[in-house]
Amino acid sequence: MSEPTIASVFADLRGRGRAALIPYLTAGFPDLRASEAALRAADEIADILEVGVPFSDPLADGPTIQRSTFQALQQGMTLEGTLDLIARCRLGRPVVVFSYLNPILRYGLERFLRDAGDLGVAGLLLTDLPAGSD
């Protein structure tokens, strides 16, 4: 059986007249063990999972995500750690990585796209990518 795609999830939900449950979880918050447990638990009930990459300057985020990001960074969570976390959890739902552009550029854009693709990441939200960027 193939992994569900974002499009197939929405098509299925639309056919059932149901809205999507898409929780956001900051990778590494409140700590790595709890974050892993939370992702696995969310995978049991969610339709799509949004996993946030902690970033040192989360200006587009509200205070709750800023606090969770700060705590995850204090414990050493990185983009690479976020991808490792996703890999360890072996999630069955489509995963959307939520990040700022800078961590991905530091990691290497092509490397990130390859590694995320190898993990089956279904989507990417970049909050600070200017509209119309290629």
N, C-alpha and C positions, 0 to 999 in steps of 0.2 A: 504494500500500500504506500502511495506517495504522501509526502508531507502536505498538509493543507496550505494553500496560498492565502494571502490577504483577500484577493478577489473571490476565491471559492468560499471563504468564511462569510463574507458579506452577502454573496449570492444565496447561500444556505439560510442565513438569518433573514434576509429579505423574503425568501419563500415561506418562512415560518412566521413572518410578521413580528420579528423580535429585534430589539436593539442589541448592539454589541457591548460586551463587557470587556474593557481594555484597561486593566490596572497599570499604573506606573510604579515602578520600583527602582530606587536608586541602588546601583550595584555597590555592595559593600556596606550597606546601612541596615541595621545599626552596627553590625560587624559582619565578617565574612560568613560565619556559620549561620547566623540568623538570616542573612540575605539569601543564602542558598536554600534554606528551609522555606522562606517566604516565596521564592520563585517556584519551587516545586509545588507548594500549596496552591499558588495562583494558577499554575498550569492545570490543576485539576478542575477549576471552575471558570476560568477566563476563556474568552474567544480568541483574543490576541494579547500578547504581552509586550509592554513597552518597558525597556530596560535602559535606565539613565546612566550615562558615563559621568562620573564626578569631574567637575571642572572648577578651577580656582577662581574664576571670575564669572559666575553665573548670573549676569545682569538681566537676562530675559526671564529668569525664573522668579517665582514668588518666594516668600520667606520660608515656607515649609520645605521646599526642594532645596533652597539655599542652605538651610540647616542640615538636612540629610547629606547633602553633597560635602559640606565642610567636615562633618563627622567621618564620612567615608574616606575623604582625602587624608585626614589625620591618622587614619589607620593604614594608609599606603595604597588605597585603591587607585588603579590607573585604567587606561583604555585596554591595555593588554590583560590586566586582571579581570576586567569586565568580560572580555572575550573568553578567558579561561573559565570564568564562572558560568557563562552560558554553555560552554562545552561540557563542563562537569554535570550540569543539571539535566542534560539530554531532554530538553523540553519538546513536547509534542504539539504545542500551539505555535502559530507564526510569531516570530519575535521581531520587534521593531527596535532598533538601537536609537536612542535619543542622545544627541551629543552636540557640542559646539564644534566648529570647524577646526580650531587650533589643535586639540588633541589628535585629531585624525591626520592633520598635516605633519605633526611631530612624529607620529607613528609611521607615516608614509601612506599616501593615498592609495597607491596600487596595492601595497601590502595589506592595508586595511580591507579593501574591497575583496581581495583574494581570501584573506583569513575569515572575514565575515561570511563570504559566499560559501566557503568550505564548511562553515558551521550551519549553514542553512538559514542565515538571517534573512528575513523576508522584506525588510524595509529599513530606511534610515531617515530620521528627522534631524535636520541641521538647523538649529534655531537662529543662527547668525549668518547664514548663507544669503547674500543679497538676491533679491528676486531677479530672475532672468540670467543667473549664473549658469554656466555650462558645467 
